[in-house]
Amino acid sequence: MEIKKKRESVTWHAAEHHHAEKNTGWYAIIGGAALLLFVIALFSRNFFFAVLILLATALIMIFGSLEPRVYEFHVGEHGVTVDKKRYLYNEFESFSLRRHGHNHEPREIVLHMKKKVNPFLHLPMESRGISDVHAILHSKLKETEFEESFADIVADILGF
């Protein structure tokens, strides 16, 4: 990841999420869990749930095998840009540092948006550039403690 800093702005490229290689064990666990749920759905004659399990399993396996897309991120004086989509600071309520791994280094900045649908914007980073971005955001927004959601925990467990 190359980080470019100009006065009050920082630009970098990063993958949309950390990609963990999935081995055959991962696919076996997902497939086994799906098979168990599928059998339970059939025994309870819940055919809609059975079809939903098949579709969800296929999507999890497909998305699990895809390489993440690389985006350009820019944090500047007037807002945040992810590729060509620009967000102004008045669209955000606050920001948080999300820590990953055993050493609890900040690896992601999470911007809390004012909208109710999809209220978080995640900016993945390496720890060496996070202090510059933190300084810019701290001058524009209030900082809050990041609270892991159920979806974040499940995504981490599944390796997404």
TORRONU-907803 format. One record per residue: residue in one letter; x, y, z of N, C-alpha, C, O in turn. Coordinates in steps of 0.02 Angstrom, whole numbers, padded with zeros to 5 digits, always signed. Layout:
BEGIN
AXYZXYZXYZXYZ
...
***
This chain:
BEGIN
M+00042-00058+00000+00000+00000+00000+00045+00062+00000+00086+00070+00045
E+00036+00104-00049+00074+00166-00055+00031+00223-00028-00026+00232-00048
I+00060+00261+00018+00024+00317+00048+00056+00382+00025+00117+00391+00032
K+00015+00427-00002+00039+00493-00023+00007+00546+00021-00054+00548+00026
K+00048+00587+00052+00022+00639+00096+00039+00707+00066+00097+00721+00050
K-00012+00749+00058-00003+00818+00035-00039+00862+00085-00100+00856+00094
R-00005+00907+00116-00032+00955+00164-00087+00923+00207-00071+00886+00254
E-00149+00937+00192-00204+00912+00232-00243+00858+00196-00304+00855+00201
S-00208+00814+00161-00242+00759+00128-00196+00698+00124-00135+00704+00123
V-00228+00639+00123-00192+00577+00118-00227+00534+00066-00289+00529+00066
T-00189+00503+00021-00216+00459-00030-00180+00392-00026-00119+00390-00018
W-00218+00337-00031-00187+00271-00031-00232+00222-00068-00291+00235-00081
H-00203+00165-00086-00239+00110-00118-00240+00051-00070-00190+00037-00037
A-00297+00018-00065-00303-00041-00022-00359-00085-00047-00406-00063-00080
A-00354-00149-00030-00407-00197-00046-00468-00181-00003-00461-00157+00054
E-00527-00194-00030-00589-00177+00006-00594-00214+00072-00629-00191+00118
H-00562-00271+00078-00560-00307+00141-00500-00354+00141-00471-00367+00088
H-00482-00378+00199-00427-00426+00205-00450-00492+00175-00504-00517+00192
H-00410-00520+00130-00428-00583+00098-00390-00640+00131-00329-00643+00128
A-00427-00685+00164-00397-00744+00193-00408-00802+00144-00464-00816+00124
E-00354-00836+00126-00360-00894+00081-00403-00947+00113-00394-00963+00172
K-00449-00974+00076-00494-01025+00101-00468-01094+00078-00459-01105+00019
N-00455-01138+00126-00432-01205+00108-00492-01252+00103-00549-01231+00113
T-00479-01316+00088-00535-01363+00081-00573-01373+00146-00633-01387+00145
G-00539-01365+00203-00573-01371+00267-00627-01318+00276-00680-01332+00303
W-00612-01257+00253-00661-01203+00257-00724-01220+00218-00780-01213+00242
Y-00713-01245+00156-00770-01263+00114-00808-01322+00143-00869-01326+00138
A-00772-01369+00175-00805-01427+00205-00848-01406+00265-00903-01431+00273
I-00823-01360+00306-00862-01337+00363-00925-01300+00340-00979-01312+00366
I-00917-01255+00291-00975-01218+00265-01025-01267+00234-01085-01262+00245
G-00999-01314+00193-01043-01363+00162-01078-01408+00212-01137-01424+00204
G-01041-01429+00264-01071-01472+00316-01125-01437+00355-01178-01465+00367
A-01112-01374+00373-01162-01336+00409-01224-01325+00365-01281-01329+00389
A-01212-01311+00301-01268-01300+00255-01308-01364+00246-01370-01363+00243
L-01274-01420+00241-01308-01485+00233-01351-01500+00294-01408-01522+00287
L-01324-01488+00354-01363-01499+00415-01426-01455+00416-01480-01479+00431
L-01418-01391+00400-01476-01346+00399-01525-01365+00344-01586-01359+00354
F-01500-01389+00287-01543-01410+00232-01585-01470+00253-01645-01473+00239
V-01554-01518+00286-01590-01578+00309-01643-01559+00360-01700-01583+00358
I-01625-01515+00407-01674-01492+00457-01732-01457+00422-01790-01468+00441
A-01718-01416+00372-01771-01381+00335-01817-01431+00300-01878-01421+00298
L-01788-01484+00270-01829-01534+00236-01872-01573+00285-01931-01585+00272
F-01844-01593+00342-01883-01630+00391-01939-01588+00421-01992-01615+00439
S-01929-01523+00425-01983-01481+00451-02029-01456+00395-02073-01415+00407
R-02017-01481+00335-02057-01464+00276-02058-01389+00261-02107-01361+00237
N-02002-01357+00276-01994-01286+00262-01952-01279+00198-01892-01268+00201
F-01985-01287+00142-01950-01289+00078-01921-01221+00059-01869-01218+00026
F-01954-01168+00079-01927-01102+00066-01860-01093+00102-01812-01067+00072
F-01856-01115+00165-01793-01110+00203-01739-01155+00170-01681-01136+00169
A-01758-01213+00145-01711-01259+00112-01680-01226+00050-01620-01229+00040
V-01722-01194+00010-01697-01158-00049-01652-01100-00028-01600-01087-00059
L-01673-01064+00024-01633-01008+00050-01564-01032+00073-01514-00999+00060
I-01561-01089+00106-01497-01117+00128-01452-01133+00068-01393-01118+00069
L-01480-01163+00016-01441-01178-00044-01413-01115-00077-01354-01113-00096
L-01455-01064-00083-01433-01001-00114-01380-00967-00071-01329-00942-00097
A-01391-00964-00006-01344-00932+00039-01276-00968+00038-01224-00935+00038
T-01278-01034+00038-01216-01073+00036-01177-01059-00028-01116-01050-00027
A-01212-01059-00084-01179-01044-00148-01148-00975-00148-01091-00967-00170
L-01184-00925-00122-01157-00857-00120-01097-00852-00073-01047-00819-00091
I-01100-00883-00015-01044-00881+00032-00982-00912+00000-00927-00885+00006
M-00991-00969-00034-00933-01002-00065-00906-00962-00124-00845-00958-00134
I-00949-00931-00162-00926-00890-00219-00890-00829-00194-00834-00815-00216
F-00919-00792-00147-00887-00732-00122-00824-00747-00082-00778-00707-00079
G-00823-00805-00050-00763-00826-00013-00704-00839-00057-00646-00832-00036
S-00716-00858-00120-00661-00873-00165-00637-00813-00206-00584-00816-00237
L-00676-00759-00207-00658-00700-00246-00602-00659-00214-00600-00652-00153
E-00558-00633-00255-00507-00586-00231-00540-00519-00220-00582-00499-00259
P-00522-00483-00166-00553-00418-00154-00531-00366-00206-00475-00368-00232
R-00575-00320-00220-00561-00265-00266-00516-00213-00231-00524-00201-00171
V-00471-00183-00268-00427-00131-00241-00457-00062-00257-00473-00048-00315
Y-00465-00021-00205-00494+00046-00212-00441+00099-00198-00391+00086-00164
E-00454+00159-00225-00414+00217-00206-00454+00256-00154-00512+00272-00164
F-00421+00270-00097-00452+00308-00043-00417+00375-00037-00357+00381-00046
H-00457+00426-00022-00429+00494-00013-00466+00528+00044-00528+00531+00044
V-00428+00552+00093-00457+00590+00148-00425+00659+00144-00364+00666+00148
G-00468+00711+00137-00442+00778+00128-00480+00830+00168-00518+00813+00214
E-00469+00892+00150-00497+00949+00186-00574+00950+00184-00606+00969+00233
H-00604+00929+00128-00676+00935+00119-00715+00870+00128-00776+00872+00136
G-00680+00813+00127-00717+00751+00134-00674+00690+00119-00613+00693+00117
V-00710+00635+00107-00679+00571+00095-00701+00547+00026-00759+00553+00008
T-00653+00520-00012-00669+00493-00078-00648+00420-00081-00591+00403-00063
V-00693+00377-00104-00678+00307-00116-00689+00295-00190-00745+00297-00214
D-00634+00283-00226-00633+00283-00299-00662+00349-00324-00631+00401-00314
K-00719+00348-00356-00748+00410-00383-00805+00438-00340-00832+00492-00354
K-00825+00401-00287-00880+00422-00244-00854+00467-00188-00811+00447-00149
R-00882+00528-00185-00859+00577-00136-00911+00585-00081-00971+00589-00094
Y-00886+00587-00020-00928+00598+00039-00903+00661+00074-00843+00668+00088
L-00949+00707+00089-00930+00767+00126-00935+00753+00200-00972+00709+00221
Y-00898+00791+00241-00896+00779+00312-00964+00788+00346-00977+00758+00398
N-01008+00829+00316-01075+00838+00347-01119+00776+00339-01173+00774+00368
E-01097+00725+00301-01133+00663+00294-01117+00614+00350-01149+00561+00356
F-01066+00630+00391-01043+00585+00444-01059+00612+00513-01062+00673+00523
E-01071+00567+00559-01081+00585+00630-01014+00583+00667-00999+00629+00706
S-00975+00530+00656-00913+00520+00693-00870+00469+00656-00888+00445+00602
F-00814+00452+00687-00771+00400+00659-00741+00359+00717-00740+00382+00774
S-00718+00299+00700-00687+00254+00749-00628+00219+00717-00623+00214+00656
L-00583+00196+00760-00528+00153+00738-00549+00082+00754-00567+00066+00810
R-00546+00038+00704-00561-00033+00715-00495-00070+00718-00453-00064+00673
R-00486-00108+00770-00424-00144+00781-00432-00217+00762-00485-00247+00774
H-00379-00246+00731-00380-00315+00709-00319-00351+00736-00268-00320+00753
G-00324-00416+00738-00266-00457+00752-00248-00462+00826-00279-00431+00869
H-00196-00501+00838-00175-00514+00906-00141-00453+00939-00142-00447+01000
N-00111-00409+00899-00078-00350+00927-00124-00289+00933-00103-00236+00956
H-00186-00296+00911-00237-00243+00916-00215-00177+00884-00232-00124+00909
E-00178-00182+00830-00158-00122+00792-00219-00097+00754-00259-00137+00729
P-00228-00030+00749-00283-00006+00707-00270-00023+00634-00216-00008+00608
R-00318-00054+00601-00310-00074+00532-00365-00046+00487-00365-00056+00426
E-00412-00011+00518-00469+00012+00479-00499+00073+00515-00503+00075+00576
I-00519+00121+00475-00556+00178+00502-00628+00169+00480-00642+00157+00422
V-00673+00174+00528-00744+00166+00514-00778+00233+00523-00777+00262+00577
L-00807+00257+00469-00844+00320+00471-00918+00305+00482-00947+00265+00446
H-00948+00337+00532-01018+00326+00550-01060+00378+00513-01056+00438+00528
M-01099+00355+00465-01138+00400+00424-01205+00417+00458-01227+00381+00503
K-01236+00471+00437-01299+00493+00465-01358+00453+00439-01413+00455+00468
K-01349+00416+00384-01405+00378+00356-01415+00312+00393-01369+00286+00424
K-01476+00286+00390-01495+00225+00426-01477+00162+00388-01457+00112+00419
V-01483+00163+00322-01467+00104+00282-01392+00107+00266-01368+00157+00239
N-01357+00054+00282-01284+00050+00271-01248+00110+00303-01219+00151+00268
P-01251+00114+00370-01227+00175+00404-01151+00179+00415-01128+00226+00446
F-01112+00131+00390-01040+00132+00402-01002+00131+00336-01020+00097+00289
L-00948+00170+00335-00901+00171+00279-00834+00149+00308-00805+00182+00351
H-00809+00092+00283-00746+00064+00309-00688+00083+00263-00692+00075+00203
L-00636+00109+00294-00575+00128+00257-00518+00084+00282-00489+00099+00334
P-00501+00031+00245-00446-00012+00267-00379+00022+00257-00369+00058+00208
M-00333+00012+00305-00268+00045+00302-00215+00001+00333-00229-00048+00367
E-00153+00020+00320-00097-00008+00357-00084+00039+00414-00099+00099+00410
S-00056+00014+00468-00048+00054+00528+00000+00113+00518-00005+00163+00555
R+00045+00110+00469+00093+00166+00461+00061+00229+00435+00090+00283+00444
G+00004+00226+00403-00027+00286+00377-00087+00309+00417-00117+00361+00402
I-00105+00271+00466-00167+00285+00502-00163+00348+00544-00214+00381+00554
S-00105+00367+00569-00099+00426+00611-00113+00490+00572-00143+00537+00599
D-00091+00493+00509-00105+00552+00468-00179+00560+00453-00207+00615+00458
V-00212+00504+00436-00284+00506+00422-00322+00521+00487-00370+00559+00486
H-00300+00492+00542-00331+00505+00606-00329+00579+00624-00379+00607+00648
A-00272+00611+00612-00265+00683+00628-00314+00725+00586-00344+00772+00613
I-00322+00709+00522-00368+00747+00480-00440+00737+00503-00477+00785+00511
L-00458+00674+00513-00527+00659+00534-00543+00688+00602-00598+00710+00615
H-00494+00686+00647-00504+00712+00715-00519+00787+00715-00554+00812+00759
S-00491+00823+00666-00505+00894+00661-00573+00909+00631-00598+00966+00636
K-00605+00859+00600-00669+00869+00567-00728+00836+00601-00784+00860+00599
L-00715+00779+00634-00769+00738+00663-00751+00718+00734-00692+00719+00754
K-00801+00699+00773-00786+00672+00839-00768+00598+00833-00793+00563+00789
E-00725+00576+00879-00704+00506+00878-00743+00468+00931-00752+00491+00987
T-00767+00409+00912-00804+00366+00958-00770+00297+00960-00730+00280+00917
E-00787+00259+01011-00760+00191+01017-00797+00145+00969-00859+00149+00963
F-00761+00102+00933-00793+00057+00886-00823-00002+00923-00790-00034+00964
E-00886-00017+00908-00920-00075+00937-00932-00126+00881-00965-00111+00831
E-00904-00186+00890-00912-00239+00841-00986-00258+00836-01018-00270+00887
S-01012-00260+00776-01081-00283+00766-01080-00359+00756-01028-00389+00746
F-01138-00389+00760-01144-00461+00748-01119-00479+00678-01086-00530+00669
A-01135-00437+00629-01113-00449+00560-01037-00447+00555-01007-00487+00519
D-01004-00400+00591-00931-00396+00591-00901-00460+00620-00852-00486+00593
I-00929-00485+00675-00904-00545+00708-00911-00605+00662-00865-00645+00655
V-00970-00613+00631-00982-00670+00585-00935-00666+00525-00907-00716+00504
A-00926-00606+00497-00882-00598+00439-00810-00617+00458-00776-00648+00418
D-00787-00598+00517-00720-00616+00539-00713-00691+00548-00663-00720+00529
I-00764-00723+00577-00763-00796+00587-00761-00832+00520-00724-00881+00512
L-00800-00808+00471-00802-00840+00405-00741-00823+00362-00732-00853+00309
G-00701-00775+00384-00641-00758+00346-00653-00707+00291-00619-00707+00241
F-00702-00663+00301-00716-00610+00252-00689-00545+00275-00696-00495+00240
***
